[in-house]
Amino acid sequence: MNYTSMTISFRIGLAFHAMNNEGSSGTNVMEPRRISVGGHNYDGISGEMVRRHIFENLVQIAKARGLPLSPDGEGLLPDRAKRIIKAYLNGPASEVKAKDGVFELEPAHLPLVTKAALEGCTVTDIGGYLAAFESSEKVKGATPKRDSVFDVGWLISEGPAVVEFSQHAAYRPDGQHNLFTQNMRAAVYGGVARLDLGRIGYNDWAWLAPDRNDLHLSDEQR
């Protein structure tokens, strides 16, 4: 059976963590992020932290299985697709021509640069990207982008978190130091992850080039 999408709901217990603090609110006591649901406040952890952990594991899987990885994708950089796209534009296989040394991307070019991004890096394929070029990079026009194949919602505690506090000192080069209080929490959290498995290796912009059938990764690659 081929699955095109999947949703995972999970419960996870985290003890003695300080994830997703939102600042000190004018004091030296770090405050945890709180989520209001139905008039009640719960401890909350951003799903972006879970995404980061998934990416770190994905990099190791890609290395073990010989899947393509770019240096920026391996480093989990936000602009992970820019180097791949620039290499494609300046390479011999490029179907996009520069004018006076500047590549002006049109909507019809998006399927081509997207294919290069999919072939160049597994993290770029699955994690998505937004390649916003600066004027000095000599690429302008349409902005190449791709939505992530998966999303992770907020992790919300089932009940009030158990909070412990510890005091620390931040030392400065002039010898002075500031005291601050760090909270450590423990709770059981619930979360949801959604995965569009059918989009892995699939070129979302292929509809702009209906006469082409070579814009997606092969079934073996996917």
N, C-alpha and C positions, 0 to 999 in steps of 0.2 A: 504494500500500500504506500502511495506517495502522499506525504503530507505537504500542504501548501501554507498552512499557518498553524500556530500552536500558542496556547496561553498556559502559563504555569502560575499557580497560586501557591504560596509557601509561608511557613512560620519558621522563624529562626530566633534562637535565644542568644543575646549578646550581653556579655558581662564585662564590667570595668572598661567601658569604651567612652570616648569623647568625640564622637563623630557629629559633624554638622553643627558645631556651635555657631551662633549668629552674632557674636560680639559681646562687649562688656556693658553696654547700655549706660555708659558714663561712670561705671565703677570698675574696680579691679577684680570683679568676679565674673568669669565667663558664663554666659547664659546659653542654654541649649535651645535649639529650634523647637518651637511648640506648634502643633497643628490643631486647629479648632474644627471639631466634627460634631454636629448636632448640639452645639452649645457647650461642649465639653472639650477641654484641652488635653492633648496627648503628646507624648514624645514623638518626634518625627526625624527621619533620616532621608535625605534626598536619594532618589533612585540613581542619580548620576554617579554616586559613590559605588553602587553595585555594578553599574556599567563599566566603570574603570577596572574593577576587579575582574569582570568577565573579559575585557580586552587583554589584561595582563595574562590571563590563562590562554586566550586565543593566540597570542604571540608565541607562547611555548608550544601549542599544538601545531601551529603553522611551521615552526622550525623543525619539529619532530617528523612531520609528514612531508617536508619539502615543498610546502605551499609558498607562493610568491609573497615576499615581504619587502616593502620599501624601507629605507632608513627612517623616514619620517613616520611611517606606519608602525614600525617596530618601537619607535620612541613614543608612540601615542600622542604625537603633536596634533593640535587642532587643524593646522594647515597641511595635513598630510598628503593632499592630492596635488598641490601646486607644482611640486618638483616633477612628478610624473607627467603632468599635462605639459609643462614647459619642455621636458625632454621629448615628448611626442611631437610637439609643434616644430621643434628645431631638428627633428630626426628625418631620415630619408623616407620613412613610411607615411609622413604627414600628408594629408589631403587638404590641409589648410595653408594657404599661401600668405606670406607676409607682404605688406605694402610699405615701402620705405622703412623696413626693419621693424614694423609694428604689426602684430597679429590682431586683427579685429574680428572677434568671434561673432558669428551670426547664429540664430536659433538652429539652422541646419547643421552647424558644426557641433552642437552639443552631443549628438549620438556618437560622434567620432572620438571626442576627447573623453567621453564617459567610458567607451570601450577600452581605451588606453588605461584609464584609472582602474577598471575592473581587472584587467589582465596584470596590472603592475603590483597590486597589493591586496591581500586578503582582508586586512583591517580596513582599508579604504572601501572595499566592496561592502562589507558587513556593517561598518560603523558609520558610513555616510561621510559627507564633507561639504564644505562651502569654500570654493576657491575664489576669493576676492582679491584680484591682482591690483597692485599699486601701479601708478603711471610709470615708475622707473623700470618695471618689469616688462614693459612693451607688449602687454596683452590687455586688450580692452574689449568692450562690447558686452555680449551676453555673459552672465556669470555662471560657470559650471557648478552644479550642486547636485546632491543626492541625499535623499532622506535615509536615515538609519533603517536597517532591516529589523531592528528590535528596540523596544523601549522597556524601561523598568519604572514602575510607579513609586510613589513615596512609600517608605516603610513606616508604619504607624504602630505604636505600642498598643497592646491589648488592654493595658491599664496604666496607672501612674507608674513612672519609672522610679526605681530605687536609686537615689543620688547620694554619692559620697564626695567630699571636697578635700583637696590637698593644696597646700600653699607652696608656691615656687618663687624664684627670684630671676629677673631678667637683668643680666649684667651689661653695662655699657663700657665702651673703650675708655671713658674718662674715670672709671673706677666706681661710679655710682651704680646703684641697682634699684629696680622697682619690684615690689612684691605684688604678686597676683595670685588669685585663687582659681584653680582648675577643677571643674566638676567631672566626675566619673559616674557613668550611669549603667544600670543593668535592667533589662526588660526583655520580654518576648514580643517580637514584632511580626506583623503580617505584611505581605507584599505580593505584587502581581507583575509578571513579565510577559510581554507579548512579542512573538517572533513571526515575521513574515518570511517563512522558509522559502516560499516560491520565488521571492525576489533576489535570493542569493545568485549572483552571476547574471542577473537579468538587467538589461539596459532599459531604464525607464524612459529614455528619450528616443527609443527606436521608432516610435510613431511619427517622428518628424522625418524619417527616411523610409517610407513604406516600400520602396523598391529594393531595399537591402535586407538580406537574411543572414548576415554575418556579424551582427552587432552584439549578440549575446555571447556569453561563454558557452563552450560546448557542454553537453550533458555530463561528460566525464569530469570536466573542470568543476562544474556546479556541484 
